[in-house]
Amino acid sequence: MEKNEKKKKKIKLKKSWIIVGIILLIVLFVGLFFLIKTTKETTLKTMKKNYNTYVITNKKAFLYNSKRKKIGTIEKNNFLELEKIEIKNTSQKYFKIKNSDYYILYKDVKKQKESSKEEENKNYIIEKEITTPKESTIYDENKKELIHLSNSITLPIQAEDESYYHTYFLQRNILIKKDKQIKEKEKKTEDIPATYVSSLYYEKIEDSCFDLGCTPTSTFQEHLNLLKEAGYYTITEEEFKEFLQGHAKLKEKAIFLLTASENESLTKVIEENGIKMTKLPENSEIKYAATNKKALPNGLENVDCYFVKSYTTNDNILRMALGEDVVEIEPSQKEGYGNQKIAVLNYHFFYDSSLGESCNEVICLEVSKFREHLDWLRDNGYKTLTMNEFVRWMYGQIELPEKSVLITVDDGAMGTGLHNGNKLNPLLEEYNMQGTLFLIAGWWDIENYRSPNLTIQSHTYDMHLYGTCGRGQLNCATYEKAKEDLQKSLDIIGNADSFCFPFYMTSDTAIQAIKDTGFKVAFVGGMRKANRNNNKYLIPRYPIHSDITMQEFISMVS
């Protein structure tokens, strides 16, 4: 009996251990399952976190071939562009580098939010390619070690100097040190090499320009359009240096654009046109000389360049691009510079008697008379100027047709806006003519006057009444008060091309405040034409009165 009991106990104990073992195995397998699953999920999450079209290496990393064999290394903090993939499982641990046969492990890179990608240079003429030995080192443009490879590669040579080949690899410009083991091979090309490069220097490019060294943004856009239509392309400063030193051959029709200015409008034009333009650094390696001649590959000293001025014509831009010697004369030095005279017409209020409207003031004008004026200007071939055109003419930046006229309207009262009769803009738009409204900015909403045919300028913010000194408020005010009012008007209007004195009254204090607020010209009365010899802050105009005859109008303009 005892033996049977012992035997039963042994069997029972054995069964218990078996059950425990089975349970432990189940727990182990379940644990392993969840561990593997969790590890995969973590790995997949990390892979997705690290993947992006653009990445940088987070450490010195291995490069792999398609068989996942290590074939080289790449240094830390180097930019790479990856092939686009959708990461679905952990078998995609190796990310393929775009336009290559190389891969990199997901752990070795991190996302780059914005692309710092360098574009492959298409402007060099490729006349040679090299094949590296099995073991080779690749350098960045600063001659720092970038990549070590244990397999040979063949690359096209864009440029070369005494010590290095310049080429392109893994989406960036790189250097390879010259070595006897490197094999060179000539490549046939049909590209025509540039024998010169035209360097165009723009001192300033701004929306509004009032000095001879400044080019309006709109004019710069015209230059770009001309160059593009003629087949020219822009290059970087590095490309220009390579050309000047004779290290590289550029394709013909290369243009190097250089500027000393930098602003939002210029940046926008550069981005929209997809051009390359260099901001002149304070200590540039290239020493420029404004000789108005083409640049030849003669080194970095005394490099010829063209100085584009405000008065440089489109014809001269094309001559510069062609590498011709260009001689330009400042407008003020030209014969007859101050001879041209332009009538500046000064209207105020408009009314239409056919609609039962009336006006008893001497500065009111019947709409039918205004229409007769516009008819005569159109029929006799007159150009109605924008204010910007007139100011640039006054400053000698542009020439204007002999038949030019400037239409100005003061105040913003009867018949000039949507809220008070709306006679002005519909007529300007109908005739496709330009006018300028000098608005008392604090009295009426500027939005009532918006039109592509009307420039809005300042007529003070709230100083269009007589002051305590018996003259206009602007002339009675202190310098500080005058400048404060002018700035408030400018904050609304947003354009300081011109100003108009209320009541045609001026004072030295008011003129100084106008200059210091940034206005380029100012208008008064005077009953005579304007010319470039006028004081720019006392430009005369013809006030138009209600009893004006057509013959009087023609005499003013002609």
C-alpha positions, 0 to 999 in steps of 0.5 A, spaced: 500 500 500 505 504 501 509 503 495 502 504 491 501 511 495 508 513 494 508 511 486 501 515 486 505 521 489 511 521 484 506 520 478 502 526 481 508 530 482 511 529 475 504 531 472 504 537 476 511 539 474 509 537 467 503 542 467 508 547 470 513 546 465 507 547 460 505 553 463 512 556 463 513 555 456 506 558 454 508 564 458 515 564 455 512 563 448 507 569 449 512 573 452 516 572 446 511 573 441 509 580 445 516 582 445 517 580 438 511 584 436 513 590 441 520 590 438 517 590 431 512 596 432 518 600 436 522 599 430 517 600 425 515 607 429 522 609 429 523 607 422 517 612 420 520 617 425 526 617 421 524 617 414 523 623 410 525 625 403 530 629 406 535 627 412 541 628 415 546 623 418 546 623 425 553 619 426 558 617 422 554 611 418 555 605 414 553 605 406 551 599 404 550 596 397 543 592 394 546 586 398 546 590 404 554 589 404 558 595 407 561 598 402 563 605 405 562 610 410 559 617 411 561 623 416 556 625 421 551 631 419 551 630 412 545 631 407 542 626 403 535 625 399 532 618 399 528 615 394 520 615 396 517 609 399 511 607 403 514 604 410 509 598 411 514 593 415 521 592 418 524 589 412 525 596 409 530 598 414 535 600 409 533 607 406 535 607 398 539 614 397 536 617 391 539 616 384 544 611 387 546 604 388 547 606 396 543 604 402 543 607 409 540 604 415 534 607 418 538 608 425 543 612 422 539 618 419 534 623 422 529 627 418 530 634 415 524 639 415 527 643 410 531 641 404 538 644 403 539 640 397 544 642 392 542 642 385 546 638 380 550 643 376 547 643 369 551 649 366 558 646 366 561 642 360 562 635 361 569 633 357 571 628 362 569 623 367 574 619 372 573 612 375 576 612 382 580 606 385 577 601 390 578 605 396 577 612 395 575 618 399 570 624 397 571 631 400 566 636 401 567 643 398 571 645 404 575 639 403 573 636 409 572 628 409 565 626 407 565 619 404 570 613 404 568 608 399 571 601 398 568 600 391 570 604 385 565 609 382 565 613 375 563 620 375 563 626 370 568 632 372 565 638 372 571 642 373 578 641 376 584 645 379 591 643 381 589 638 386 582 636 386 576 634 381 570 637 382 564 633 381 557 631 383 555 625 388 549 623 392 545 630 391 551 635 392 557 638 389 564 634 392 571 634 391 576 628 389 583 629 390 587 627 384 591 621 384 595 616 379 590 611 381 584 615 378 583 613 371 581 619 366 576 618 360 574 623 355 567 625 353 564 627 347 560 634 348 556 638 343 556 644 348 559 650 346 563 653 351 563 660 354 569 665 352 566 670 356 561 671 362 557 678 363 557 680 370 551 685 371 551 689 378 545 692 381 547 696 386 539 697 389 533 693 386 527 696 390 519 698 388 520 705 388 527 708 386 529 715 386 537 715 385 541 713 379 544 707 382 537 704 384 533 699 379 525 699 380 523 692 381 519 692 375 524 694 371 529 688 373 523 684 371 523 686 364 531 685 364 530 678 366 524 677 361 529 680 356 535 675 358 530 669 358 527 670 351 534 671 348 536 664 351 541 666 357 541 663 364 544 665 371 550 662 374 552 662 382 558 665 384 562 659 385 561 657 378 563 664 376 569 663 380 571 656 377 570 660 370 574 666 372 580 661 374 579 657 368 577 651 372 571 649 369 568 651 362 561 654 362 556 653 357 555 659 352 550 665 354 552 665 362 550 671 366 552 673 373 547 677 377 550 681 383 547 686 387 548 689 394 541 690 396 536 685 399 529 686 400 522 682 400 520 684 393 527 682 390 527 675 394 520 674 391 522 676 384 528 671 384 524 666 387 518 667 382 523 667 376 527 661 379 534 665 377 541 665 381 543 672 384 549 673 388 548 678 394 555 681 394 559 679 401 563 684 404 570 681 403 568 677 396 574 673 393 572 676 387 575 683 386 570 687 381 571 693 377 565 697 374 568 697 367 562 696 363 565 690 359 565 683 359 569 678 364 574 673 361 577 667 365 583 672 367 583 670 375 579 673 381 582 680 381 579 686 377 574 682 374 570 686 369 563 687 370 557 692 368 554 697 373 546 697 371 543 704 373 536 707 373 537 709 366 540 703 363 536 701 357 533 695 355 537 695 349 543 696 353 542 690 357 542 686 351 548 689 349 551 687 356 549 680 355 552 680 348 559 682 352 559 689 348 563 695 351 557 699 353 558 707 355 552 710 358 551 717 360 547 720 366 541 724 363 543 730 367 549 730 362 545 729 356 544 735 351 537 738 353 536 735 359 532 740 362 529 743 356 523 738 356 517 741 360 510 737 362 504 740 364 501 737 371 494 738 371 490 740 378 483 738 378 478 738 384 471 736 384 467 733 379 459 733 378 454 731 372 448 737 371 445 731 367 443 728 373 441 734 377 448 735 380 450 742 381 457 745 384 458 753 385 465 753 387 470 755 382 474 748 382 468 744 380 468 741 373 462 739 369 464 731 367 462 733 360 468 738 360 473 733 363 471 728 358 473 733 353 479 734 356 480 726 356 478 726 349 483 731 346 489 727 350 487 721 347 486 724 340 492 727 340 497 722 342 498 724 349 501 719 355 498 720 362 503 719 367 503 715 373 506 719 379 512 714 379 513 715 372 513 723 373 518 722 379 523 718 376 523 723 370 524 728 375 530 725 378 533 723 371 532 716 371 527 715 365 526 719 359 518 720 357 515 722 350 514 729 349 507 728 349 506 727 356 501 730 361 500 728 369 493 728 371 492 730 379 486 731 383 486 734 390 482 732 396 478 726 395 471 730 395 465 731 390 465 726 385 472 722 386 470 716 390 465 711 391 461 715 397 461 721 393 459 721 386 464 716 383 466 720 377 473 720 377 475 712 376 470 710 371 472 715 366 480 714 367 478 706 366 474 708 360 479 712 357 485 707 360 488 713 362 492 714 369 491 719 374 493 721 381 489 723 387 492 727 393 487 724 399 486 728 405 487 721 409 484 722 415 478 725 412 475 719 408 476 712 407 482 710 402 478 704 400 473 709 396 478 710 391 482 704 389 483 703 382 488 700 377 488 707 374 489 711 380 495 713 384 493 715 391 498 720 395 498 724 401 495 731 402 496 731 409 492 727 414 488 732 418 491 739 416 487 741 410 484 747 414 487 754 415 491 755 422 491 760 427 497 763 423 492 765 418 495 760 413 494 753 412 495 748 418 501 745 415 504 751 415 502 754 422 504 747 425 511 746 428 516 741 425 514 735 430 506 736 429 507 737 421 511 731 421 507 727 426 501 728 421 505 727 415 507 720 418 499 718 419 497 720 412 503 715 410 501 710 414 495 709 411 497 711 404 503 707 404 507 710 398 511 716 399 513 718 392 509 725 392 506 730 397 501 736 395 501 742 399 494 744 401 492 751 398 498 751 395 501 754 401 509 752 403 514 754 409 521 752 410 519 748 416 513 744 412 518 742 406 523 740 411 518 735 415 516 733 408 523 731 406 524 728 412 518 723 412 521 721 406 517 724 400 521 725 394 517 731 391 511 736 393 507 740 388 504 747 389 500 751 384 504 756 379 500 756 372 506 753 368 509 747 366 514 743 370 521 741 368 527 737 371 530 744 373 524 745 378 525 745 386 523 738 387 519 740 393 515 746 389 513 743 383 508 747 379 501 745 376 495 748 372 489 749 377 483 747 373 477 752 374 470 751 372 470 756 367 476 753 363 475 753 355 478 748 351 483 753 348 486 754 355 486 747 356 490 746 350 495 751 351 496 748 358 498 742 355 501 743 348 
